Amino acid sequence: DANIQRLVPENISMISSTGMVEENILLTHGHVMPSENFSHVDKIIMGHVHPVFFQEDSVLNGQRVWVTMITEKQNIFPNKTGDIEITIIPSFNRYFYATHKKQYKKSISPIIERIKHVSSTKIITLDGTIIGDESMIDQVL
């Protein structure tokens, strides 16, 4: 995020927003497409979108959630085959996150925008309860 380096303590190292790889996992902010240099990964963990569950008649309406989905790797890395798991993390700030469902259709993440089909999805509350699947993606992203 813009100017975040001003908030980071001196003993913390910042990395590029394009991300870093730890074993077979790409950790990235999520606002840019990952480089083909990262195409060997099997998992992407990203933020930027920060999913929130919206269903007016639910006691969970407005709650931050995790989203984990499996899609074809080719959606993200055109020259690769197989599946890739993408986990989207909720906002860690309990005071600053979406409180109303977005009114636009396009995702704010090019990674999410490229996904045309998911083979499976889990929507998970902060306490670890699975509350949804791929049929509910529109309620959180």
C-alpha positions as CSV (number, residue, x, y, z in Angstrom):
1,D,0.0,0.0,0.0
2,A,1.1,3.6,-0.7
3,N,3.7,5.0,1.7
4,I,3.5,2.0,4.1
5,Q,7.2,2.1,4.5
6,R,6.8,5.2,6.7
7,L,4.9,3.0,9.2
8,V,7.2,0.1,9.3
9,P,9.7,-0.1,12.2
10,E,13.4,0.1,11.4
11,N,14.0,-3.5,12.3
12,I,11.5,-4.8,9.7
13,S,12.6,-5.4,6.1
14,M,10.2,-4.6,3.3
15,I,10.0,-6.5,0.1
16,S,8.7,-5.6,-3.3
17,S,4.9,-5.6,-3.8
18,T,5.4,-8.2,-6.5
19,G,6.0,-10.6,-3.7
20,M,8.3,-13.3,-2.5
21,V,8.4,-17.1,-2.7
22,E,8.8,-19.3,0.3
23,E,9.1,-22.9,-0.9
24,N,6.2,-23.4,-3.3
25,I,4.1,-20.5,-2.1
26,L,4.0,-16.9,-3.5
27,L,3.2,-14.3,-0.9
28,T,2.0,-11.2,-2.7
29,H,0.0,-8.0,-2.1
30,G,-2.4,-9.0,-5.0
31,H,-2.7,-5.7,-6.9
32,V,-0.4,-6.8,-9.8
33,M,-0.1,-10.0,-11.9
34,P,2.7,-12.2,-10.7
35,S,5.7,-12.5,-13.0
36,E,6.2,-15.7,-15.0
37,N,9.3,-16.1,-12.8
38,F,6.9,-17.3,-10.1
39,S,5.1,-19.8,-12.3
40,H,6.6,-22.8,-10.4
41,V,4.5,-22.1,-7.3
42,D,1.6,-24.2,-6.3
43,K,0.0,-21.7,-4.0
44,I,-0.6,-17.9,-3.9
45,I,-1.4,-16.1,-0.7
46,M,-2.6,-12.6,-1.3
47,G,-4.4,-9.6,0.2
48,H,-5.6,-6.4,-1.5
49,V,-9.2,-7.6,-2.0
50,H,-9.8,-8.4,1.7
51,P,-13.1,-10.4,1.4
52,V,-16.1,-9.6,3.5
53,F,-19.2,-11.8,3.7
54,F,-22.4,-10.0,2.7
55,Q,-25.8,-11.6,3.1
56,E,-28.4,-9.3,4.7
57,D,-30.4,-12.0,6.5
58,S,-27.3,-13.6,8.1
59,V,-25.8,-13.0,11.5
60,L,-22.4,-13.1,9.6
61,N,-23.3,-10.2,7.4
62,G,-20.4,-7.8,7.2
63,Q,-17.9,-10.2,8.7
64,R,-14.3,-10.5,7.4
65,V,-13.6,-13.9,5.8
66,W,-10.8,-16.0,4.3
67,V,-11.3,-17.3,0.8
68,T,-9.4,-20.3,-0.5
69,M,-9.9,-21.4,-4.1
70,I,-8.5,-23.9,-6.5
71,T,-8.3,-22.9,-10.2
72,E,-6.3,-23.8,-13.3
73,K,-2.7,-22.5,-13.1
74,Q,-3.1,-21.4,-16.7
75,N,-5.4,-18.6,-15.6
76,I,-2.5,-17.0,-13.8
77,F,0.5,-18.4,-15.7
78,P,-0.5,-18.9,-19.3
79,N,2.3,-21.3,-20.1
80,K,1.7,-23.7,-17.2
81,T,-0.8,-26.5,-16.6
82,G,-2.2,-28.1,-13.5
83,D,-4.0,-26.5,-10.5
84,I,-3.1,-23.6,-8.2
85,E,-4.5,-22.8,-4.8
86,I,-5.2,-19.1,-4.1
87,T,-5.8,-17.9,-0.6
88,I,-7.2,-14.4,-0.1
89,I,-6.6,-13.0,3.4
90,P,-9.1,-10.8,5.2
91,S,-8.1,-7.3,6.5
92,F,-6.2,-7.6,9.7
93,N,-7.5,-4.2,10.8
94,R,-10.8,-4.8,12.6
95,Y,-11.8,-1.2,12.2
96,F,-11.0,-0.6,8.5
97,Y,-12.6,-2.9,6.0
98,A,-15.6,-2.9,3.6
99,T,-19.0,-2.5,5.3
100,H,-21.2,-2.4,2.2
101,K,-21.3,-4.7,-0.8
102,K,-19.4,-3.2,-3.7
103,Q,-21.6,-2.0,-6.6
104,Y,-19.0,-2.7,-9.4
105,K,-18.5,-6.0,-11.2
106,K,-14.8,-5.8,-11.9
107,S,-12.4,-7.1,-9.3
108,I,-9.8,-4.7,-7.9
109,S,-7.2,-7.5,-8.3
110,P,-5.9,-8.6,-11.7
111,I,-5.2,-12.0,-10.3
112,I,-8.9,-12.5,-9.3
113,E,-10.0,-10.9,-12.6
114,R,-8.2,-13.6,-14.6
115,I,-9.9,-16.5,-12.9
116,K,-12.7,-17.7,-15.1
117,H,-13.6,-20.9,-13.3
118,V,-12.8,-22.4,-9.9
119,S,-12.9,-26.2,-9.2
120,S,-13.5,-25.6,-5.5
121,T,-13.7,-22.8,-3.0
122,K,-13.9,-22.5,0.8
123,I,-15.2,-19.4,2.5
124,I,-14.0,-19.4,6.1
125,T,-14.8,-17.1,9.0
126,L,-12.0,-15.7,11.3
127,D,-12.8,-18.5,13.8
128,G,-12.2,-21.2,11.2
129,T,-15.8,-22.1,10.4
130,I,-16.4,-23.0,6.7
131,I,-19.5,-21.1,5.7
132,G,-19.5,-21.3,1.9
133,D,-18.2,-22.7,-1.3
134,E,-17.7,-21.6,-4.9
135,S,-21.5,-20.8,-5.2
136,M,-21.0,-17.9,-2.8
137,I,-18.0,-16.2,-4.3
138,D,-20.1,-13.2,-5.4
139,Q,-21.0,-12.6,-1.8
140,V,-17.4,-12.1,-0.7
141,L,-15.4,-10.8,-3.7
